[in-house]
Amino acid sequence: MRRDYKEEFYKKNFENERNYLKFQLLNQWLRLKNRGIRFQEFFVDQQVQKIALYGLGELGQLFAEEMASDDLIHIEFGIDRNAREEWQGLKVYQLENLPNRVDAIIISPVMVTDEIEDEIYELLGEMKTFTIEEILYELSRKHQVSSRLWEV
């Protein structure tokens, strides 16, 4: 019984930390957006045009919606462990069944990125990957927009 309590405690604590990080990322995203700074700038700097989006949870969906109006950068498909055929017109695959290569994979889940990057490397070999947190950090650093998550 006590073991179940500890597991539940750690699970809830992890989810609380994850939600706090998501909140801070969304807060920074909005700060950048209010200054006219868009994700597109990061991808142009990285010479990336065709991307896949790993993770279609809340953050991934918001990212996909933001990128839908972008003319230069195109989300080719989504990747999700719980793959469904599509999400709002975006085809979704499991990592093992990708239809083609892209310039980079954007990882939207937070606090589990290391294991996702390992899984991508194991299945696809060398591949550019970026987390939404990394992208926001680089844009914040470039434009000197402070955050509670990091100093610029």
C-alpha positions as CSV (number, residue, x, y, z in Angstrom):
1,M,0.0,0.0,0.0
2,R,2.8,2.4,0.9
3,R,4.5,1.7,-2.3
4,D,1.5,2.7,-4.3
5,Y,1.4,6.0,-2.4
6,K,5.0,6.8,-3.3
7,E,4.5,5.9,-6.9
8,E,1.4,8.1,-7.1
9,F,3.2,10.9,-5.3
10,Y,6.1,10.9,-7.8
11,K,3.7,10.6,-10.7
12,K,1.7,13.7,-9.6
13,N,4.9,15.6,-8.8
14,F,6.2,14.9,-12.3
15,E,2.9,16.0,-13.9
16,N,3.0,19.2,-11.7
17,E,6.5,20.0,-12.8
18,R,5.6,19.2,-16.5
19,N,2.6,21.5,-16.3
20,Y,4.6,24.3,-14.8
21,L,7.2,24.0,-17.6
22,K,4.5,24.0,-20.2
23,F,3.0,27.2,-18.6
24,Q,6.4,28.9,-18.7
25,L,7.1,27.9,-22.3
26,L,3.7,29.2,-23.4
27,N,4.3,32.4,-21.5
28,Q,7.6,32.9,-23.3
29,W,6.1,31.9,-26.6
30,L,3.5,34.7,-26.1
31,R,6.2,37.2,-25.1
32,L,8.0,36.5,-28.4
33,K,4.9,36.5,-30.5
34,N,3.8,39.9,-29.0
35,R,7.2,41.2,-30.2
36,G,6.6,39.9,-33.7
37,I,9.1,37.0,-33.3
38,R,8.0,33.8,-35.0
39,F,9.2,30.2,-35.1
40,Q,9.9,30.6,-38.8
41,E,12.9,32.8,-38.0
42,F,14.5,29.9,-36.2
43,F,14.0,27.4,-39.0
44,V,15.3,29.9,-41.6
45,D,18.4,30.3,-39.5
46,Q,18.8,26.5,-39.3
47,Q,18.1,26.1,-43.0
48,V,15.2,23.8,-42.3
49,Q,12.0,23.8,-44.4
50,K,10.4,20.4,-44.1
51,I,9.7,19.3,-40.5
52,A,7.9,16.5,-38.7
53,L,6.2,17.2,-35.4
54,Y,6.7,14.6,-32.7
55,G,3.9,14.7,-30.2
56,L,0.4,15.9,-30.7
57,G,-0.5,16.8,-27.2
58,E,-1.5,20.3,-26.2
59,L,1.9,21.9,-27.0
60,G,2.2,20.0,-30.3
61,Q,-1.3,21.0,-31.4
62,L,-0.6,24.7,-30.6
63,F,2.7,24.5,-32.5
64,A,1.0,22.9,-35.5
65,E,-1.7,25.6,-35.5
66,E,0.9,28.3,-35.3
67,M,2.9,26.8,-38.2
68,A,-0.2,26.2,-40.4
69,S,-0.1,29.7,-41.7
70,D,3.6,29.6,-42.5
71,D,4.6,29.7,-46.2
72,L,8.3,28.8,-45.9
73,I,8.2,26.0,-43.3
74,H,6.0,23.0,-43.8
75,I,5.0,20.3,-41.3
76,E,5.1,17.2,-43.5
77,F,3.5,14.9,-41.0
78,G,3.0,14.2,-37.3
79,I,4.6,11.5,-35.2
80,D,2.9,10.2,-32.1
81,R,3.1,7.0,-30.1
82,N,-0.6,6.9,-30.0
83,A,-0.8,7.4,-33.8
84,R,-4.1,8.1,-35.3
85,E,-4.5,8.4,-39.0
86,E,-4.6,12.2,-39.0
87,W,-5.1,15.3,-36.9
88,Q,-6.8,18.3,-38.5
89,G,-5.6,17.2,-42.0
90,L,-2.1,16.4,-40.8
91,K,-1.2,12.7,-41.4
92,V,0.2,11.1,-38.2
93,Y,2.5,8.1,-38.0
94,Q,4.3,6.1,-35.4
95,L,8.1,6.6,-35.5
96,E,8.7,3.1,-37.0
97,N,6.4,3.9,-40.0
98,L,7.5,7.3,-41.3
99,P,6.8,7.9,-45.0
100,N,9.9,9.9,-45.8
101,R,12.8,11.9,-44.3
102,V,12.5,15.5,-43.3
103,D,15.0,18.3,-42.5
104,A,14.3,18.1,-38.8
105,I,11.9,16.6,-36.2
106,I,10.4,19.0,-33.7
107,I,9.8,17.4,-30.3
108,S,6.9,18.9,-28.4
109,P,6.6,16.8,-25.2
110,V,8.5,18.3,-22.3
111,M,10.6,16.5,-19.7
112,V,10.9,13.4,-21.8
113,T,13.0,14.7,-24.7
114,D,16.1,12.6,-24.0
115,E,14.4,9.3,-24.3
116,I,12.5,10.6,-27.5
117,E,15.8,11.7,-29.0
118,D,17.4,8.3,-28.2
119,E,14.4,6.6,-29.8
120,I,14.7,8.7,-32.9
121,Y,18.5,8.1,-33.2
122,E,17.9,4.3,-32.7
123,L,15.3,4.1,-35.4
124,L,16.4,6.8,-37.9
125,G,20.1,7.3,-37.3
126,E,21.5,10.8,-37.4
127,M,18.7,13.3,-37.6
128,K,18.3,17.0,-36.6
129,T,16.0,17.3,-33.7
130,F,14.8,20.4,-31.9
131,T,12.6,20.8,-28.9
132,I,10.1,23.6,-28.6
133,E,12.0,24.7,-25.5
134,E,15.3,24.9,-27.5
135,I,13.6,26.9,-30.2
136,L,12.1,29.4,-27.8
137,Y,15.4,29.7,-26.0
138,E,17.3,30.4,-29.2
139,L,14.8,33.0,-30.3
140,S,14.8,34.6,-26.8
141,R,18.6,34.7,-26.7
142,K,18.8,36.2,-30.2
143,H,16.3,38.9,-29.4
144,Q,17.3,39.4,-25.7
145,V,13.8,38.5,-24.4
146,S,14.2,37.3,-20.7
147,S,12.3,34.4,-19.2
148,R,11.9,32.7,-15.8
149,L,13.3,29.6,-17.4
150,W,16.7,31.0,-18.5
151,E,18.8,34.1,-18.6
152,V,19.6,35.7,-22.0
